[in-house]
């Protein structure tokens, strides 16, 4: 049995998406993250790690400026990929949250840019601690929470 403490700070995570380039552009344009899109590859060793034999893979990565925090989006070009959309309460459903200074302005900008809106009206929901938050989805269906402290 481990009796020590584990100190970890995630600096890299990833999601499989339908369109890696579109995902990177969304987070660059809406949240100011730095984005890099890589070319398609048929690297067999990378594909085998994913349980595939054949097809292509590309990834795009967004990073938070001034940090090592990176989010990679992986897109597979294969004949047997089946897209699905998880609901908010589904275990393992992908989600990300952003703290914003002006929730109403951020929500309005996302709504005006064609973002899939989950919360209605002005998007503002009140949390138990007086915080406000709103929900939308990115172009690949990932839940995006916007939050503003009181």
C-alpha positions in Angstrom: 0.0 0.0 0.0 1.3 3.5 -0.9 1.5 5.7 2.1 3.0 8.9 0.6 1.5 11.8 -1.1 1.2 12.2 -4.8 1.7 15.7 -6.1 0.6 15.9 -9.7 -0.4 18.7 -11.9 -1.7 17.7 -15.3 0.0 19.5 -18.1 -1.2 17.6 -21.1 -4.4 15.9 -22.0 -6.2 14.8 -25.2 -9.5 14.2 -26.8 -10.6 12.3 -29.9 -12.6 14.6 -32.2 -14.2 14.6 -35.6 -12.2 17.6 -36.8 -8.9 18.4 -35.1 -8.3 21.6 -37.1 -11.8 23.0 -36.3 -11.3 22.2 -32.6 -8.0 24.1 -32.5 -9.4 27.1 -34.4 -12.4 27.2 -32.0 -10.2 27.5 -28.8 -7.7 29.8 -30.5 -10.4 32.2 -31.8 -12.8 32.1 -28.8 -10.3 31.8 -25.8 -7.0 33.0 -27.1 -5.2 29.7 -26.8 -2.2 29.1 -29.1 -2.9 26.5 -31.7 -0.8 24.1 -33.9 -2.3 21.7 -36.4 -0.1 18.8 -37.6 -0.3 17.1 -41.0 -2.0 13.8 -41.6 0.2 10.7 -41.0 -0.1 7.0 -41.7 2.5 6.1 -39.1 1.6 2.4 -38.3 3.1 2.4 -34.8 0.9 5.4 -33.8 -2.2 3.8 -35.4 -1.5 0.4 -33.7 -1.5 2.2 -30.3 -5.1 3.2 -31.1 -6.0 -0.4 -32.1 -6.1 0.4 -35.8 -4.3 -1.2 -38.8 -4.5 1.3 -41.5 -6.0 4.7 -41.9 -4.6 8.1 -41.0 -4.2 10.3 -38.0 -3.6 14.0 -37.4 -3.6 16.0 -34.3 -3.8 19.6 -33.3 -2.7 21.1 -30.0 -3.8 24.2 -28.1 -1.7 25.6 -25.3 -2.5 28.2 -22.6 -0.1 31.1 -23.3 2.7 31.3 -20.7 2.1 27.8 -19.4 2.9 24.2 -20.3 -0.8 23.3 -20.2 -1.6 21.6 -23.5 -4.7 19.9 -25.0 -4.3 17.7 -28.0 -7.1 16.8 -30.4 -6.7 13.6 -32.3 -8.6 12.9 -35.5 -8.7 9.5 -37.2 -9.4 9.0 -40.9 -10.7 5.4 -41.0 -13.6 3.6 -42.5 -15.0 2.2 -39.2 -15.2 5.4 -37.0 -18.6 5.9 -35.4 -19.3 9.4 -33.9 -21.5 9.6 -30.8 -22.4 12.4 -28.4 -22.3 12.0 -24.7 -24.8 13.8 -22.5 -23.7 16.0 -19.6 -24.5 13.4 -16.9 -22.8 10.5 -18.8 -19.8 9.2 -16.9 -16.6 10.1 -18.8 -18.3 12.8 -20.9 -15.6 15.2 -22.0 -15.8 18.8 -20.6 -13.6 21.8 -20.0 -14.2 24.9 -18.0 -13.0 28.5 -18.4 -13.0 31.3 -15.9 -14.1 34.5 -17.6 -14.3 38.1 -16.4 -17.6 38.9 -18.1 -19.9 35.9 -18.5 -22.7 37.7 -20.4 -20.2 39.0 -23.0 -18.4 35.7 -23.4 -21.7 33.8 -23.7 -23.1 36.3 -26.2 -19.9 36.0 -28.3 -20.0 32.2 -28.4 -23.7 32.3 -29.2 -23.2 34.9 -32.0 -20.4 32.7 -33.5 -22.7 29.8 -34.0 -21.8 27.9 -30.8 -24.2 25.2 -29.8 -25.9 26.7 -26.7 -27.1 24.5 -23.9 -28.2 27.1 -21.3 -31.1 29.3 -22.5 -31.8 33.0 -22.2 -28.8 35.1 -21.4 -27.1 31.8 -20.5 -26.5 32.7 -16.8 -27.1 30.1 -14.2 -26.6 30.9 -10.5 -24.3 28.6 -8.5 -24.7 27.9 -4.7 -21.7 30.1 -3.9 -23.0 33.1 -5.9 -20.9 32.2 -8.9 -22.5 32.4 -12.3 -22.0 29.9 -15.1 -23.2 28.9 -18.6 -22.8 25.9 -20.9 -22.2 25.5 -24.6 -20.6 22.9 -26.8 -17.6 23.2 -29.1 -17.8 22.1 -32.8 -16.9 18.5 -31.8 -19.6 18.3 -29.1 -17.3 18.8 -26.1 -19.1 20.5 -23.2 -17.6 24.0 -22.4 -18.4 25.6 -19.1 -18.0 29.4 -18.7 -17.8 30.6 -15.1 -17.6 34.0 -13.4 -17.0 34.4 -9.7 -19.1 36.7 -7.6 
